[in-house]
Amino acid sequence: MERSRDVCVVVVVLMLCSMMVSTASPMSMPEAENSNEELRGSLLANGLGLTPQMGWNSWNHFNCKVDEKVIKETADALVSNGLAKLGYIYVNIDDCWAEMHRDAKGNLLAKNSTFPSGIKALADYVHSKGLKLGIYSDAGQFTCSKTMPGSLGHEEQDAKTFASWGIDYLKYDNCYNDGTKPTVRYPIMTRALTKADRPIFFSLCEWGDLHPALWGFKIGNSWRTTNDISDNWNSMLSIIDLNEVYADLARPGGWNDPDMLEVGNGGMKNNEYIAHFSLWAISKAPLLLGCDVRNLTKETFNIISNQEVIAVNQDSLGIQAKKVRMEGNSEIWAGPLSGNKVALVLLNRATVPHSITGNWDDIGIPENSAVKARDVWEHKTLETRFVGNLTANVEPHSCKMFVLKPIA
């Protein structure tokens, strides 16, 4: 959740981001330099975020209409439908879960009308299912809904509260702040979490305003690079385009976050959702479901449960793919995988079919190599052994996704 921006501003930001990534190192933000090396070491020592996080978040589908019944039923569904076994282990409550006031000692209070059992009891329930519970706060006076307090000035107290409840994940937003830079405010919560004596995944959500990919690795486990996603084709593409600028800065322990998945919420066609999931997977983005997993269609389930696509996202090498070539509305996205493999997405942004070719010299495969191609949506290895390139016919607003393995 965040402020809206004009299109022209987004274009300028994209141009600026490109220049900053090419000229600045992750050490270039002076506010984040002074005391964060030990903080980053503490987070890494907890072993969090070695692959992009997977799970579910309440906001895209439920917004503020979330309660403990929804959270419990979501946890039940992730287990019963098998998604938990595929890696979707975080059940994350977004905004609107707390009372507007704190208690007499300044502690956050779960909203009695929607979470009457309290967050500790809810965490115990989620943990009993073998899952992890996430929660939401804000580096400002209020959260973005302005229905509950933020954590600004209460960072250590709130971190201790979250730890005492058994929280495993914190999404930390940027609304209603005091005007100081996020490079000043966010490390305060990092320090508080490291003192809380519980490993808590720290998800920074400052919307890409101050280019958190340049400094976020010292502060948290993932960082939002963009505005909020909307459930439509153009929004999804604009988000992943902005995220791609920072590809070189993602690595195990810290990931670029282009926002939660919209797959299954109904605003796009099935082929568009397949492209959406493919682009998030190859970009090593968090795979946080944003739909109602209690009521999945067969088509939605088949997308989000594709183990071959998930394996690309969770690959241990942890290198984010890049858009290596674009010709009009045809794009080639590629990135290395462990085992000397390469992930490839051929994306057709147009409203008419296109034949799209991925060339080895763009993809990073020796030019004369013979390559075996696995179509991860068709779940079949192609009979042809490709040399020099691979060409596929791609339908409108669709993609083809392959895992390539040089064999000679």
Rosetta blueprint (number, residue, H / E / L):
1 M L
2 E L
3 R L
4 S L
5 R L
6 D L
7 V H
8 C H
9 V H
10 V H
11 V H
12 V H
13 V H
14 L H
15 M H
16 L H
17 C H
18 S H
19 M H
20 M H
21 V H
22 S H
23 T H
24 A L
25 S L
26 P L
27 M L
28 S L
29 M L
30 P H
31 E H
32 A H
33 E L
34 N L
35 S L
36 N L
37 E H
38 E H
39 L H
40 R H
41 G H
42 S H
43 L H
44 L H
45 A H
46 N L
47 G L
48 L L
49 G L
50 L L
51 T L
52 P L
53 Q L
54 M E
55 G E
56 W E
57 N E
58 S L
59 W H
60 N H
61 H H
62 F H
63 N L
64 C L
65 K L
66 V L
67 D L
68 E H
69 K H
70 V H
71 I H
72 K H
73 E H
74 T H
75 A H
76 D H
77 A H
78 L H
79 V H
80 S H
81 N L
82 G L
83 L L
84 A H
85 K H
86 L H
87 G L
88 Y L
89 I L
90 Y E
91 V E
92 N E
93 I L
94 D L
95 D L
96 C L
97 W L
98 A E
99 E L
100 M L
101 H L
102 R L
103 D L
104 A L
105 K L
106 G L
107 N L
108 L L
109 L L
110 A E
111 K L
112 N L
113 S L
114 T L
115 F L
116 P L
117 S L
118 G L
119 I H
120 K H
121 A H
122 L H
123 A H
124 D H
125 Y H
126 V H
127 H H
128 S H
129 K L
130 G L
131 L L
132 K E
133 L E
134 G E
135 I E
136 Y E
137 S E
138 D E
139 A L
140 G L
141 Q L
142 F E
143 T L
144 C L
145 S L
146 K L
147 T L
148 M L
149 P E
150 G L
151 S L
152 L L
153 G L
154 H L
155 E H
156 E H
157 Q H
158 D H
159 A H
160 K H
161 T H
162 F H
163 A H
164 S H
165 W H
166 G L
167 I L
168 D L
169 Y E
170 L E
171 K E
172 Y E
173 D E
174 N L
175 C L
176 Y L
177 N L
178 D L
179 G L
180 T L
181 K L
182 P H
183 T H
184 V H
185 R H
186 Y H
187 P H
188 I H
189 M H
190 T H
191 R H
192 A H
193 L H
194 T H
195 K H
196 A L
197 D L
198 R L
199 P L
200 I L
201 F E
202 F E
203 S E
204 L E
205 C L
206 E L
207 W L
208 G L
209 D L
210 L L
211 H L
212 P H
213 A H
214 L H
215 W L
216 G H
217 F H
218 K H
219 I L
220 G L
221 N L
222 S E
223 W E
224 R E
225 T L
226 T L
227 N L
228 D L
229 I L
230 S L
231 D L
232 N L
233 W H
234 N H
235 S H
236 M H
237 L H
238 S H
239 I H
240 I H
241 D H
242 L H
243 N H
244 E H
245 V L
246 Y L
247 A H
248 D H
249 L H
250 A L
251 R E
252 P L
253 G L
254 G E
255 W E
256 N E
257 D E
258 P L
259 D L
260 M L
261 L L
262 E L
263 V L
264 G L
265 N L
266 G L
267 G L
268 M L
269 K L
270 N H
271 N H
272 E H
273 Y H
274 I H
275 A H
276 H H
277 F H
278 S H
279 L H
280 W H
281 A H
282 I H
283 S L
284 K L
285 A L
286 P L
287 L E
288 L E
289 L E
290 G L
291 C L
292 D L
293 V L
294 R L
295 N L
296 L L
297 T L
298 K H
299 E H
300 T H
301 F H
302 N H
303 I H
304 I H
305 S L
306 N L
307 Q H
308 E H
309 V H
310 I H
311 A H
312 V H
313 N H
314 Q L
315 D L
316 S L
317 L L
318 G L
319 I L
320 Q L
321 A L
322 K E
323 K E
324 V E
325 R E
326 M E
327 E E
328 G L
329 N L
330 S E
331 E E
332 I E
333 W E
334 A E
335 G E
336 P E
337 L E
338 S L
339 G L
340 N L
341 K E
342 V E
343 A E
344 L E
345 V E
346 L E
347 L E
348 N E
349 R L
350 A L
351 T L
352 V L
353 P L
354 H E
355 S E
356 I E
357 T E
358 G E
359 N E
360 W H
361 D H
362 D H
363 I H
364 G L
365 I L
366 P L
367 E L
368 N L
369 S L
370 A E
371 V E
372 K E
373 A E
374 R E
375 D E
376 V L
377 W L
378 E L
379 H L
380 K E
381 T E
382 L L
383 E L
384 T L
385 R L
386 F E
387 V E
388 G L
389 N E
390 L E
391 T E
392 A E
393 N E
394 V E
395 E L
396 P L
397 H L
398 S E
399 C E
400 K E
401 M E
402 F E
403 V E
404 L E
405 K E
406 P E
407 I L
408 A L
